[in-house]
């Protein structure tokens, strides 16, 4: 997971660096001798990233840099490598097109491909996080069920409370629900998600009841929870995980 996050951060930096190169390359006082090494360094890093994350865009990325097979040099076929060697095209001493604009269009295309790789990486990272979270919650829920069978009611209920709070918090994150309270509990998260219309009143009431049972399990000064109550907490937590996302 940390490696994926580092890759995502590196891709974001590549996108920003590429956008700066587009601006730099179009400046009237730009010195090609200084610009070329910066671009070549960026291109080498971006090429590896594109080949690893979205290889289907690799030919397009490379062609923006250099076209091996072309009949003539036009605005459409002009590449970044042409710009780096100062290639111009003219007829009768008059330029046939603006090479700086042609170069900028090709570099923008490359930056767009890197940005697409960044978005793809975000999607993959989100999917992996979701799968890992689901596996962890399933594992914890199995532990809660085992404790319930062993009559360890309070322990079972406390685990369910952690599962429920974790799941509701992840739902808030996924749907952009702002959590202003520093240490929100199940009830707080439930109210926020209900206010955001992510589920109906019956689900809100169910989660409130589950929160009450969880509190009963965690406060020893109150009466002991009954096996039926903890059983409802376990089954209710499983229901929420499956139906609220």
C-alpha positions in Angstrom: 0.0 0.0 0.0 2.8 2.4 0.9 4.6 1.6 -2.4 1.4 2.4 -4.3 1.0 5.7 -2.5 4.6 6.6 -3.3 3.9 5.8 -7.0 0.8 8.0 -6.9 2.7 10.9 -5.4 5.5 10.5 -8.0 2.9 10.5 -10.8 1.4 13.7 -9.5 4.8 15.3 -9.4 5.4 14.2 -13.0 2.1 15.7 -14.1 3.0 19.0 -12.5 6.5 18.9 -13.8 5.2 18.3 -17.3 2.8 21.2 -17.1 5.7 23.5 -16.0 7.7 22.3 -19.0 4.9 23.3 -21.4 4.9 26.8 -20.0 8.7 27.0 -20.0 9.0 25.8 -23.6 6.7 28.5 -24.8 8.5 31.4 -23.2 10.1 33.9 -25.8 13.4 33.9 -23.9 13.6 30.1 -23.5 17.1 28.7 -24.1 16.9 25.3 -25.8 20.2 24.3 -24.4 18.8 24.6 -20.8 15.4 23.3 -21.7 16.4 20.1 -23.5 18.0 18.3 -20.5 15.0 19.1 -18.3 12.6 17.6 -20.8 14.8 14.6 -21.5 14.9 13.8 -17.7 11.1 14.2 -17.4 10.5 12.1 -20.5 12.7 9.2 -19.2 10.8 9.1 -15.9 7.4 9.5 -17.5 8.1 6.8 -20.1 8.7 4.3 -17.4 5.5 5.3 -15.5 3.3 5.1 -18.6 4.8 1.7 -19.7 4.1 0.3 -16.2 0.6 1.7 -15.5 -1.1 2.2 -18.9 1.0 0.5 -21.5 -1.8 0.8 -24.1 -1.0 4.5 -24.2 2.8 4.0 -24.7 2.8 4.1 -28.5 0.9 7.5 -28.4 3.3 8.8 -25.8 6.4 7.8 -27.8 5.0 9.2 -31.1 4.5 12.6 -29.5 8.3 12.5 -28.9 9.4 11.1 -32.2 7.7 9.7 -35.3 9.9 7.1 -37.1 7.7 6.9 -40.2 6.3 10.1 -41.7 6.2 11.3 -45.2 6.5 15.0 -44.4 6.9 17.3 -41.4 3.6 19.2 -40.8 2.0 20.7 -37.7 0.4 17.3 -37.0 3.6 15.3 -37.5 6.0 17.7 -35.8 7.3 16.2 -32.5 9.0 17.2 -29.3 12.3 15.8 -30.6 12.0 18.1 -33.6 11.6 21.1 -31.4 14.6 20.0 -29.2 16.9 20.1 -32.2 15.5 23.4 -33.4 13.9 22.0 -36.6 11.8 24.5 -38.5 9.8 24.1 -41.7 9.4 26.8 -44.3 8.6 27.5 -47.9 10.2 30.4 -49.7 11.7 31.5 -46.4 8.4 31.7 -44.7 7.6 29.3 -41.8 4.7 27.0 -42.8 3.5 26.7 -39.2 4.4 27.7 -35.6 6.8 25.1 -34.4 6.4 26.2 -30.8 2.7 25.7 -30.8 3.1 22.3 -32.5 5.6 21.3 -29.8 3.4 22.5 -27.0 0.5 20.4 -28.4 2.6 17.3 -28.4 4.0 17.9 -24.9 0.5 18.6 -23.6 -0.6 15.2 -25.1 2.2 13.5 -23.2 1.3 15.3 -19.9 -2.3 14.3 -20.5 -1.2 10.6 -20.8 0.8 10.9 -17.5 -2.3 12.4 -15.8 -4.4 9.6 -17.1 -1.9 7.1 -15.6 -2.2 9.1 -12.3 -6.0 8.8 -12.3 -5.7 5.1 -13.1 -3.3 4.6 -10.2 -5.8 6.4 -7.9 -8.5 4.0 -9.0 -6.3 1.0 -8.5 -5.3 2.2 -5.0 -8.9 2.9 -4.1 -9.9 -0.6 -5.2 -7.1 -2.2 -3.3 -7.8 -0.2 -0.2 -11.5 -1.3 -0.4 -10.6 -5.0 -0.8 -8.1 -4.9 2.1 -10.6 -3.1 4.3 -13.3 -5.6 3.4 -11.0 -8.5 4.2 -10.1 -7.0 7.5 -13.7 -6.4 8.5 -14.7 -9.9 7.5 -11.8 -11.3 9.6 -12.9 -9.1 12.6 -16.5 -10.1 12.2 -15.5 -13.8 12.2 -13.7 -13.2 15.5 -16.8 -11.5 16.9 -18.9 -14.5 16.0 -16.4 -16.9 17.6 -16.4 -14.8 20.8 -20.2 -14.8 20.8 -20.3 -18.6 20.6 -17.8 -18.7 23.4 -20.1 -16.5 25.5 -17.6 -13.7 25.6 -20.4 -11.2 25.1 -18.6 -7.9 25.9 -15.6 -8.7 23.8 -17.7 -9.7 20.9 -19.7 -6.5 21.2 -16.6 -4.3 21.5 -15.2 -5.8 18.3 -18.4 -5.2 16.5 -18.3 -1.6 17.7 -14.9 -1.1 16.1 -16.0 -2.8 12.9 -19.1 -0.6 12.7 -17.3 2.7 13.4 -14.5 1.8 10.9 -17.0 1.1 8.2 -19.1 4.2 8.8 -16.0 6.4 8.8 -14.9 4.9 5.5 -18.4 5.6 4.1 -18.0 9.2 5.1 -14.6 9.4 3.4 -15.9 7.7 0.3 -18.8 10.1 -0.1 -17.1 13.3 1.0 -19.0 13.7 4.2 -17.2 16.1 6.4 -16.5 15.0 9.9 -16.0 18.0 12.1 -16.0 16.3 15.5 -12.5 15.2 16.7 -13.5 11.8 17.9 -16.9 10.9 16.5 -18.7 7.8 17.7 -21.0 5.5 15.9 -24.0 7.7 16.7 -22.2 10.8 15.3 -21.2 9.1 12.1 -24.7 7.6 11.7 -26.3 11.1 12.0 -23.9 12.5 9.4 -24.6 9.8 6.9 -28.3 10.0 7.4 -28.1 13.8 6.9 -26.3 13.2 3.7 -29.2 11.0 2.6 -27.0 7.9 2.1 -29.6 5.7 3.7 -33.2 5.8 5.0 -34.6 6.1 8.5 -35.0 2.4 9.2 -31.2 1.9 8.6 -30.5 4.9 10.8 -32.6 3.4 13.6 -30.9 0.0 13.2 -27.5 1.6 13.5 -28.6 3.6 16.5 -29.7 0.4 18.3 -26.5 -1.3 17.4 -24.6 1.7 18.9 -26.7 1.4 22.1 -25.8 -2.3 22.4 -22.2 -1.6 21.8 -22.2 1.0 24.6 -23.8 -1.6 26.9 -20.9 -3.9 26.1 -18.3 -1.3 26.9 -19.7 0.1 30.1 -19.3 -2.4 32.9 -21.2 -0.2 35.4 -24.4 -1.0 33.5 -26.1 -4.3 33.3 -24.5 -7.1 31.2 -25.6 -7.5 27.6 -27.7 -10.5 26.8 -26.7 -13.1 24.3 -29.6 -12.1 22.1 -28.5 -8.4 22.2 -25.0 -9.2 21.2 -26.3 -11.7 18.6 -28.3 -8.8 17.1 -25.3 -6.6 17.2 -23.2 -9.1 15.3 -25.9 -9.8 12.7 -26.8 -6.1 12.4 -23.1 -5.1 11.9 -22.9 -7.7 9.1 -26.1 -6.2 7.5 -24.7 -2.7 7.7 -21.4 -3.7 6.0 -23.3 -5.4 3.2 -25.9 -2.7 2.6 -24.2 0.6 3.4 -21.3 1.6 1.2 
